Amino acid sequence: MSAVSKNQVAVIGAGPAGLMAAEVLAQGGASVTVYDAMPSAGRKFLMAGRGGLNLTHSEPLPAFLARYREAMPKLAAAIEAFPPDRLRQWSEQLGQPTFVGSSGRVFPEAFKASPLLRAWLRRLDSMGVQLKLRHRWTGWDEQGRLLFETPDGQRVTEARATVLALGGASWPRLGSDGGWTGTLGAKGVMISPLRPANCGFKVTWSDIFRDRFEGQPLKGIALSFGSHTVRGEAIITRTGIEGGAIYALSADLREAILDSGQATLHIALRPDLVIKDLVARLSAPKGKQSFSNWLRKAAHLSPVGIGLLQEAAAKSGASLSSLSPEKLAGLINAVPVQLNGVAPIARAISTAGGIAFDELDTDFMIRRLPGVFAAGEMLDWEAPTGGYLLQASFATGAAAGRGALKWLSRQS
């Protein structure tokens, strides 16, 4: 084995957190090699860009930070050091200027991830960062050297510092399978179990409803659970319900289901109408119209919305057509849907759980593993969609890179 440079750093994971750590390290003079188990870099990053890469959000920083809920105090310093404006400047420097959408979300003008990733990898290459693909990290040997499985057999590598950025456990086919939990757990690192975040939920639909409305969107709705209400859209799936508005409530819904086995979500199909106006519309005579057709016209409901009402009425043992205008209006803007399970973690957009922040120092170094840093979704935090996931991954990657540089300076 060749001699190890005093500034040699291994970054394990070629997603946003790992690549940002590599950039910060290379800028600081370190010799950096990025390892990844997949055949190409940034696979989940590219997947995130399929619908238009939502890099970050434009809302004021205090409100932005509050999105991280209980993890906010642990993430604040990293995000304040690499805030949304800085991320936008960084993207522009790579030839990918950004714009703010109508919802406040920030996107590259190209509206996809591939041009940004290609420019980023070119920059890292020009900085001397090496990229070694098809290298699956399996832990350390007795001398503390890094072990990798490769198509050519096991490889052993020594580094002065290591940044782990292996992601959570969602979309494992793209590289983040959570396999690192056993490796770090065996070293005594406290890890909160990985759980689905920004995920769908299971509902026991009737066969008729499921077969007719699978894949149908519910648009312009409001979802409520506990004290939280979210406007947006959802999609009926064969096994339940998912979509942007569902994801926004997923943390509370997931915890309720894990605690008691179920959670009741309420859906307002016409949240723009006050009950009084809705009652007036529903008091109109039906004439010769079928009940469904009359309901569609009177309340401007979609077929899937009417189907949802019929599901709720059937489960309560009532006939929808027998309800008074007042009760029907109340049901339309508070349809109860019983969730009885969480969609599998492999289908979730992101994961909750990970390395407990108490295991890290302020430089994102794992206290019981000196010289080993962690960033991104490996850490125990979660956030809603809207740019918050990527922002924290970039910011913690940069923080871990700065921490590793400080570590190297102390060791020299």
Disulfide bonds with the S-S distance in Angstrom:
none
